[in-house]
């Protein structure tokens, strides 16, 4: 939380530096990156614009990719299911709701 108060001289300079540090901390950008783990090291799929020799916090989440190969129709077909229903379900759907 930032509080505005009257400051002067050295106190003003220190206060402004502190305020800028707080603002910079709030403006830290989070990046989402995909990577491949080879058993030892994570290899990012794209170059990273990060400062060398800087510590970062990394959150690991497994990426679940569709296991179906092919075009969009193949993916949609793999996502659909068949359910058991009465033969007249399409013509009498209001009756079954």
C-alpha positions as CSV (number, residue, x, y, z in Angstrom):
1,X,0.0,0.0,0.0
2,X,1.3,3.5,-0.9
3,X,0.8,6.3,1.5
4,X,1.2,9.9,0.3
5,X,2.8,12.2,2.9
6,X,4.8,15.4,2.7
7,X,8.5,14.8,2.6
8,X,11.5,17.1,1.9
9,X,15.2,16.8,1.2
10,X,16.9,13.4,1.8
11,X,13.7,12.0,3.1
12,X,12.0,12.8,-0.1
13,X,14.7,11.1,-2.2
14,X,14.6,8.0,0.0
15,X,10.8,7.9,-0.1
16,X,10.8,8.2,-3.9
17,X,13.3,5.4,-4.3
18,X,11.2,3.2,-2.0
19,X,8.1,4.1,-3.9
20,X,9.7,3.2,-7.3
21,X,10.9,-0.1,-5.8
22,X,7.4,-1.0,-4.8
23,X,6.0,0.0,-8.2
24,X,8.6,-2.1,-10.0
25,X,7.8,-5.1,-7.8
26,X,4.1,-4.7,-8.7
27,X,4.9,-4.5,-12.4
28,X,6.9,-7.8,-12.6
29,X,5.7,-9.7,-15.6
30,X,4.9,-13.4,-15.4
31,X,5.8,-15.4,-18.5
32,X,4.3,-18.7,-19.6
33,X,6.8,-20.9,-21.3
34,X,6.6,-24.5,-22.6
35,X,9.7,-26.7,-22.2
36,X,10.8,-30.3,-22.6
37,X,12.5,-32.1,-19.7
38,X,15.3,-34.5,-20.9
39,X,15.8,-36.1,-17.5
40,X,18.3,-33.5,-16.3
41,X,17.5,-30.1,-17.8
42,X,14.4,-28.2,-18.9
43,X,14.8,-27.0,-22.5
44,X,12.4,-24.1,-23.4
45,X,10.6,-24.4,-26.8
46,X,11.4,-20.7,-27.5
47,X,14.3,-18.3,-26.6
48,X,13.8,-16.6,-23.2
49,X,14.4,-12.9,-22.6
50,X,15.8,-13.3,-19.1
51,X,18.8,-11.8,-17.2
52,X,21.6,-14.3,-16.9
53,X,22.7,-15.4,-13.4
54,X,19.4,-14.3,-12.0
55,X,17.2,-16.6,-9.8
56,X,13.6,-17.2,-11.0
57,X,10.7,-19.0,-9.5
58,X,9.4,-21.7,-11.8
59,X,6.0,-23.5,-11.5
60,X,5.9,-26.9,-13.2
61,X,2.6,-28.1,-14.8
62,X,2.4,-31.1,-17.1
63,X,1.1,-30.1,-20.6
64,X,-1.6,-32.6,-21.7
65,X,-1.5,-32.6,-25.4
66,X,-4.2,-34.3,-27.5
67,X,-3.1,-37.9,-28.3
68,X,-5.0,-38.0,-31.6
69,X,-3.1,-37.3,-34.7
70,X,-4.7,-36.0,-37.9
71,X,-6.9,-33.1,-38.8
72,X,-9.6,-31.3,-36.7
73,X,-12.3,-33.8,-37.7
74,X,-10.2,-36.7,-36.2
75,X,-9.7,-34.7,-33.0
76,X,-13.4,-34.0,-32.7
77,X,-14.3,-37.6,-33.5
78,X,-12.0,-38.8,-30.7
79,X,-13.8,-36.4,-28.2
80,X,-17.3,-37.6,-29.1
81,X,-19.0,-40.6,-27.5
82,X,-22.0,-42.8,-28.2
83,X,-24.6,-43.2,-25.5
84,X,-27.4,-45.7,-25.3
85,X,-30.7,-44.1,-26.0
86,X,-34.2,-45.0,-27.1
87,X,-34.5,-45.3,-31.0
88,X,-37.0,-42.4,-31.0
89,X,-34.9,-40.1,-28.9
90,X,-34.2,-37.6,-31.7
91,X,-37.9,-37.1,-32.6
92,X,-39.1,-37.3,-29.0
93,X,-36.3,-35.5,-27.2
94,X,-38.7,-33.2,-25.2
95,X,-40.4,-36.3,-23.8
96,X,-37.1,-37.6,-22.4
97,X,-36.0,-34.3,-20.8
